[in-house]
C-alpha cells in the first residue's frame, strides 16, 4: 500500500514540474481510451444493430439517444465538477477535503438514481414521443421502447464507474481510470454479438449486454476506492452532502452539465425537425436512421479531442491551485494547438471523400445502398466546418479547470444552445430542400460559435500575461 501511495504522490509532484507535452500525452491517452470505451457502448450497439437488426432498429436506438444524453448530463455534472474540485484541493494539499468530495460524488449519484429512472420508466411512451418517436414507423417506436426499459435502471452502476474514473484521473492515476473503462467495454464487446445473434435477442440483447458491462466496470472502480490503492480513500462516513464543498463542484460541473443537456435537447429537436419536414413516416425513419449514423461517427472522430481536454484538465487545475500561473498559460496554449490539429483531422475524416462513405458503412448494411448514400452525404454537410470549434472546446475546459463556472457555462452553451438550436429550427424555412437545411445548420453554428469565443479567452490570456511575471517573482 505504501508503494501505491508513494507512486501517487510522485504523480502529483509531476503535475507541477514535469514537461508539459509529456504530461499531456501521459494523461490524454489513458483518458482518451477511458472516454472512448465509455462512449463506445452505444457505438458498438449501433454497429451490430445496423448490420443485424435493420433500419427501424437503428432509428429506434437514435430516438433513445437523447434520453441517454440526459442521464450522461447528470453524470458529467457530478463527475467533472468533483474531479476538477479534487484537482484543486490536491494542489492545495487538503486531503480531508478530497475525501469529502469523493463521498459527496457517491451521494449525488445515489440521489439522481432514485429520481430519474422511475420518472422516465412510468412515462416512457410520452418521453419517446417528445424525442420524435411520433413521426416514425411503429416498428422503430417499439424498438426504442424495448431498449430503454431494459437499460434504465442499470445507469446507477455506469454513473458511479464514470465518476470514480474521473476522480482517478484527478489524483494522477490515468491508467487506473482507463482500466476501469476497459473492463466495461470489453464485457460489452464480447456479450453484444452473443446476445444479439447467438441468442437471437436483437435489440434487447444489446441492452442486456450493456447492463452487465456497466456493472463489471463499477465493481472494478469501487474495489479500488475501498481497498486503499488510491490517494483518496472512500470512507462510508464521508458519503453525504458537505456544506463547504457543494458550491465549487456544482458550479464547475454545471457548465458541462448544461452542455450535455443542450446536446440532449438538440437530439430531440433534430428528429422532430426531420419528422416535420419529411414527406411521410418512411422518409422520416430514414432521416432519423441517418442521424444515428452521424451521431456514431461523430463520437468516433471527436473522442481524441475530448481525450485531450481530459488530459489537460488536471494539469491546469493543479497548477492553478498551486498558483503557478505561468504554467497554467503554457498548458492552455499547448492544449489549444493540440485540439486545433485534432479538429482539422476530424473534419477531413468526415467531409473529404471517400472517408464519409467508409465511415457510414460501419453502421449501414451494404444491402441498403440508399441509406448508405444519404448518410455519407449528411456527414459531409454537417461536419465541413468542424475544424473551427477547437477554440471553444479548449476554452470551456480551461475555465472549468480553474474554477470559473460562469464563463465556462456561457462558452459551453454557445454552439448547441445559442447557435444550433435556433438555426436548426428556422433555417429549413429558407431552403427548398428542408431536410438539407437541418443538416446545414450544423456548420453554420460551428462558425458562429468560434467567433463568439474569441473575446472572453483573449481577455483571460491578457490577464495571465500580467500575473505571470508577478507569480514568477513570488516563487524566487
Secondary structure, 3 states (H helix, E strand, C coil): CHHHHHHHHHHHHHHHHCCHHHHHHHHHHHHHHHHHHHHHHHHHHHHHHHHHCCHHHHHHHHHHHHHHHHHHHHHHHHHHHHHHHHHHHHHHCCHHHHHHHHHHHHHHHHHHHHHHHHHHHCCHHHHHHHCCHHHCCHHHHHHHHHHHHHHHHHHHHHHHHHHHHHHHHHCCCHHHHHHHHHHHHHHHHHHHHHHHHHCCCCHHHHHHHHHHHHHHHHHHHHHHHHCCCCCCCCCHHHCCCCHHHCHHHHHHHHHHHHHHHHHHHHHHHHHHHHHHHCCCHHHHHHHHHHHHHHHHHHHHHHHHHHHHHHHHHHHHHHHHHCCCHHHHHHHHHHHHHHHHHHHHHHHHHHHCCCHHHHHHCCCCCCCCHHHHHHHHHHHHHHHCCHHHHHHHHHHHHHHHHCCCHHHHHHHHHHHHHHHHHHHHHHHHHHCCCHHHHHHHHHHHHHHHHHHHHHHHHHHHHHHHHHHHHHHHHHHC
